[in-house]
Amino acid sequence: MELTVYTASWCRDCREAKRFLDTHNIAYNEIDIERTPGAADLVLANVGKRAIPQFVIDGRWVQPYKPGLGFLYDEMEELFGITNS
């Protein structure tokens, strides 16, 4: 699985998404939309808005949070096949 995470240093939801990935030892490439030319435009082109964090999993764009609800732990655990014993 190839995972890219679009983030920004000021984004609280991005930090939460990376903490989730790190906790579960899920490898990812991080792209900061403010430091990488064209990255914010790429998010906009694929998602329709400048919303971060965004996961790109094997080419598929996934938004791991919902405004007002925060990070979608249950959905992301299911997506990544994480089981809590």
C-alpha positions in Angstrom: 0.0 0.0 0.0 1.2 3.4 -0.9 -0.1 6.2 1.3 0.5 10.0 0.9 -0.9 12.4 3.4 -1.5 16.1 2.5 -1.0 18.3 5.5 0.0 21.7 6.8 2.0 22.5 10.0 -0.8 24.6 11.5 -3.5 22.0 11.0 -4.7 20.3 14.2 -6.6 17.6 12.3 -3.5 16.8 10.3 -1.5 16.2 13.5 -4.2 13.9 14.7 -4.2 12.0 11.4 -0.4 11.5 11.6 -0.6 10.5 15.2 -3.1 7.8 14.2 -0.9 6.5 11.5 2.2 6.6 13.7 0.4 4.8 16.5 -0.5 2.0 14.1 2.9 1.9 12.4 1.4 2.8 9.0 4.1 4.2 6.7 3.3 7.3 4.7 4.7 10.1 2.7 3.8 13.6 3.9 3.3 16.5 1.6 2.9 19.9 3.3 0.6 22.0 1.0 2.2 25.2 2.1 5.8 24.1 1.3 5.2 22.0 -1.8 4.5 24.1 -4.9 1.2 22.9 -6.5 0.1 20.6 -3.7 -2.8 22.8 -2.6 -4.0 23.0 -6.2 -3.8 19.2 -6.4 -5.9 18.8 -3.3 -8.4 21.2 -4.8 -8.5 19.4 -8.2 -9.1 16.0 -6.6 -11.4 16.9 -3.7 -13.1 20.0 -4.9 -12.0 22.1 -1.9 -8.8 22.9 0.0 -9.5 20.5 2.8 -6.8 18.8 4.8 -5.7 16.3 5.9 -6.2 14.1 2.9 -5.0 10.6 2.5 -4.2 9.2 -1.0 -4.2 5.4 -0.7 -2.9 3.7 -3.8 -4.2 6.6 -5.9 -7.6 6.9 -4.1 -8.3 10.1 -2.3 -9.8 9.7 1.2 -10.8 12.4 3.7 -10.0 11.0 7.2 -12.1 13.5 9.1 -15.4 15.4 8.9 -15.9 19.0 10.0 -17.5 19.0 13.3 -16.8 15.4 14.0 -13.0 15.3 13.8 -10.9 12.3 12.8 -12.9 9.3 11.8 -11.2 6.7 13.9 -13.7 3.8 13.3 -13.8 4.4 9.5 -10.0 4.6 9.3 -9.4 1.6 11.4 -11.7 -0.4 9.1 -10.1 1.1 6.0 -6.6 0.1 7.2 -7.7 -3.3 8.6 -6.9 -2.4 12.2 -8.5 -4.6 14.8 -8.7 -3.8 18.4 -8.4 -6.9 20.5 
